[in-house]
Amino acid sequence: MHQSSSHNQSPMSVAAHWVSVTSTISLEMALPGAFGYWLDGQLGTKPCLVIIGVVLGFVTGMVHLLQLVKTENQKEKDRIKDDKKDGR
């Protein structure tokens, strides 16, 4: 079985980290659309701002997700490199 790059942390600590990350990305995607919906109601501009908010939230969430994947891939490469250096 594959171990996480944070193999020296407790499972609860690793779970809390991933809950935090997924919650952050979810909110980054949802809040701009919700704010656009609210602002559309205040200004009477439906559906312009909600569309802009949804697109902005999607782009923001995807950029964050791609950065996360890139970071995790680099950590995995470093771990494999260290394991080879240590002869494991």
Summary of the structure (lengths in Angstrom):
residues: 88
radius of gyration: 19.2
end to end distance: 15.3
largest distance: 65.7
contacts: 204
relative contact order: 0.10
helix: 82%
strand: 0%
